[in-house]
């Protein structure tokens, strides 16, 4: 009897609803509102900090916060929809980016909101370009780089937690802040570890409510602020326009904005990879890099909107990842509800005030749980393809650089004065260190043997000759060359089966093969026009489910699985990259 798709997949008990499944509306609304409520203050905080530090008026501050919340709401919904090349198709909350704080303050001080708007719009080209041709950067933005950036998020955010815990008014006594913080951490942590079913779904909200109750008892919850706020208020748009003079201040600050835009894009890529890791029942499911491209494209679109509005740019956050792990609900409907709730809250001052009145120690307690889970997710990403000597060194050096520079342990005066303090941020510093070291390895690596031809099986004779020469140069015999040729042939047969093309279309599709030796293994990278179903997933599934596909396809998949020690298939909108590793015998 053929099992159902859900039963056929190796089930991860934590995933109740995958992105392509539809949970009950009440469940979607409940978890979507959780995401919105628990992220709205963070979205508002960064533009508030930037505008106040730069001495902007209260009226402009209110507009900047409203614009940030609205843009983040719209882009959160777009991430869930995945329209063409735009959007990840996963629950990814968009937020304002703390990495832009120093550069944004300097832009406002030097040239006011119009200069900030211009720099943000231009820097939005970085994620748009990356999203369009992400396959060109796939050798640099590795799991070691992505995982390190995720692991450094807690390092970067910890000073904010310390500030949240130390800002409690002295007049209310010394026990209210630590007690409300402790209750929040203990309640969320205990429910996350032991609760099941609906109780686990609401663990974050229950913890925040419990912590807020303790805080209210000690006078930390500002009820007067909530009472004075209006129920509904229409926005008063005041975009600043663009500064097109392109004066000296623009050219001085532009490099900082472009550098931070790269880091923000890497963070979005890392967040997209992380959310895919926890959103599907099959834990060995291949990463969909087309979804990663879509997520980065939303970064670019959102930053264009933020720039035109004159507020701080943003990037995708990873706050939905631990909540997905806690609740087991990864359905796209959750992201749509969260984005819509952001936009609705932008027009409801009383709801805004109720959220902002939640005391800082309670938010700190919630963040502690999230950061612990994010650090673990980062480690999983780093380890997903094994951690060799070089990759381990990259992760170690980058992580220590991030920690050291974040906490002023490495030339603090010089670092704080360089590029507006860009590298005083641990995520920036560690991310750039990991990228530079990865670039160094790529540049200094031995030149790869390559051949370019058409992706037509009639070219197999030419490919066999190329692989025979590569095998001989690597010190292997004809037997290894035959195995490499067989693995390549089966990979091409399976890829060709995933795309319905005529013989003429196949001849026009270009194929690039790069071959290299790693220890006692041969690694082949096949670059070809994009196909359909992911080859890596198909190879992984052939031993687990009955396949209704033609016998020829199953034979090719089984032969490839037998010949290759590993198969990795990265699908981009413009290119498919299949990496086949064959062990020498």
Rosetta blueprint (number, residue, H / E / L):
1 X L
2 X L
3 X L
4 X L
5 X H
6 X H
7 X H
8 X H
9 X L
10 X L
11 X L
12 X L
13 X L
14 X L
15 X L
16 X L
17 X E
18 X L
19 X L
20 X L
21 X L
22 X L
23 X L
24 X L
25 X H
26 X H
27 X H
28 X H
29 X H
30 X H
31 X H
32 X H
33 X H
34 X H
35 X H
36 X H
37 X H
38 X H
39 X H
40 X H
41 X H
42 X H
43 X H
44 X H
45 X H
46 X H
47 X H
48 X H
49 X H
50 X H
51 X H
52 X H
53 X H
54 X L
55 X L
56 X L
57 X L
58 X H
59 X H
60 X H
61 X H
62 X H
63 X H
64 X H
65 X H
66 X H
67 X H
68 X H
69 X H
70 X H
71 X H
72 X H
73 X H
74 X H
75 X H
76 X H
77 X H
78 X H
79 X H
80 X H
81 X H
82 X L
83 X E
84 X L
85 X L
86 X E
87 X L
88 X L
89 X L
90 X L
91 X L
92 X L
93 X L
94 X E
95 X E
96 X E
97 X L
98 X H
99 X H
100 X H
101 X H
102 X H
103 X H
104 X H
105 X H
106 X H
107 X H
108 X H
109 X H
110 X H
111 X H
112 X H
113 X H
114 X H
115 X H
116 X H
117 X H
118 X H
119 X H
120 X H
121 X H
122 X H
123 X H
124 X H
125 X H
126 X H
127 X H
128 X H
129 X H
130 X H
131 X H
132 X H
133 X L
134 X H
135 X H
136 X H
137 X H
138 X L
139 X L
140 X L
141 X L
142 X L
143 X H
144 X H
145 X H
146 X H
147 X H
148 X H
149 X H
150 X H
151 X H
152 X H
153 X H
154 X H
155 X H
156 X H
157 X H
158 X H
159 X H
160 X H
161 X H
162 X H
163 X H
164 X H
165 X H
166 X H
167 X L
168 X L
169 X L
170 X H
171 X H
172 X H
173 X L
174 X L
175 X L
176 X H
177 X H
178 X H
179 X H
180 X H
181 X H
182 X H
183 X H
184 X H
185 X H
186 X H
187 X H
188 X H
189 X H
190 X H
191 X H
192 X H
193 X H
194 X H
195 X L
196 X L
197 X L
198 X H
199 X H
200 X H
201 X H
202 X L
203 X H
204 X H
205 X H
206 X H
207 X H
208 X H
209 X H
210 X H
211 X H
212 X H
213 X H
214 X H
215 X H
216 X H
217 X H
218 X L
219 X L
220 X L
221 X L
222 X L
223 X H
224 X H
225 X H
226 X H
227 X H
228 X H
229 X L
230 X L
231 X L
232 X L
233 X L
234 X L
235 X L
236 X L
237 X L
238 X L
239 X L
240 X L
241 X L
242 X L
243 X L
244 X L
245 X L
246 X L
247 X L
248 X H
249 X H
250 X H
251 X H
252 X H
253 X H
254 X H
255 X H
256 X H
257 X H
258 X H
259 X H
260 X H
261 X H
262 X H
263 X H
264 X H
265 X H
266 X H
267 X H
268 X H
269 X H
270 X H
271 X H
272 X H
273 X H
274 X H
275 X H
276 X H
277 X H
278 X L
279 X L
280 X L
281 X L
282 X L
283 X L
284 X L
285 X L
286 X L
287 X L
288 X L
289 X H
290 X H
291 X H
292 X H
293 X H
294 X H
295 X H
296 X H
297 X H
298 X H
299 X H
300 X H
301 X H
302 X H
303 X H
304 X H
305 X H
306 X H
307 X H
308 X H
309 X H
310 X L
311 X L
312 X L
313 X L
314 X E
315 X E
316 X E
317 X L
318 X L
319 X H
320 X H
321 X H
322 X H
323 X H
324 X H
325 X H
326 X H
327 X H
328 X L
329 X E
330 X L
331 X L
332 X H
333 X H
334 X H
335 X H
336 X H
337 X H
338 X H
339 X H
340 X H
341 X H
342 X H
343 X H
344 X H
345 X H
346 X L
347 X L
348 X L
349 X H
350 X H
351 X H
352 X H
353 X H
354 X H
355 X H
356 X H
357 X L
358 X L
359 X L
360 X H
361 X H
362 X H
363 X H
364 X H
365 X H
366 X H
367 X H
368 X H
369 X H
370 X H
371 X H
372 X H
373 X H
374 X H
375 X H
376 X H
377 X H
378 X H
379 X H
380 X H
381 X H
382 X H
383 X H
384 X L
385 X L
386 X L
387 X L
388 X L
389 X H
390 X H
391 X H
392 X H
393 X H
394 X H
395 X H
396 X H
397 X H
398 X H
399 X H
400 X H
401 X H
402 X H
403 X H
404 X H
405 X H
406 X H
407 X L
408 X L
409 X L
410 X L
411 X L
412 X H
413 X H
414 X H
415 X H
416 X H
417 X H
418 X L
419 X H
420 X H
421 X H
422 X H
423 X H
424 X H
425 X L
426 X H
427 X H
428 X H
429 X H
430 X H
431 X H
432 X H
433 X H
434 X H
435 X H
436 X H
437 X H
438 X H
439 X H
440 X H
441 X H
442 X H
443 X H
444 X H
445 X L
446 X L
447 X L
448 X L
449 X E
450 X E
451 X E
452 X E
453 X E
454 X E
455 X L
456 X L
457 X H
458 X H
459 X H
460 X H
461 X H
462 X H
463 X H
464 X H
465 X H
466 X H
467 X H
468 X H
469 X H
470 X H
471 X H
472 X H
473 X H
474 X L
475 X L
476 X L
477 X L
478 X H
479 X H
480 X H
481 X H
482 X H
483 X H
484 X H
485 X H
486 X H
487 X H
488 X H
489 X H
490 X H
491 X H
492 X H
493 X H
494 X H
495 X H
496 X H
497 X H
498 X L
499 X L
500 X L
501 X L
502 X L
503 X H
504 X H
505 X H
506 X H
507 X H
508 X H
509 X L
510 X E
511 X E
512 X E
513 X E
514 X E
515 X E
516 X E
517 X E
518 X E
519 X L
520 X L
521 X E
522 X E
523 X E
524 X E
525 X E
526 X E
527 X E
528 X E
529 X L
530 X L
531 X L
532 X L
533 X L
534 X L
535 X H
536 X H
537 X H
538 X H
539 X H
540 X H
541 X H
542 X L
543 X L
544 X L
545 X L
546 X L
547 X L
548 X L
549 X L
550 X L
551 X H
552 X H
553 X H
554 X H
555 X H
556 X H
557 X H
558 X H
559 X H
560 X H
561 X H
562 X H
563 X H
564 X L
565 X L
566 X E
567 X E
568 X E
569 X E
570 X E
571 X E
572 X L
573 X L
574 X L
575 X L
576 X E
577 X E
578 X E
579 X E
580 X E
581 X E
582 X E
583 X E
584 X L
585 X L
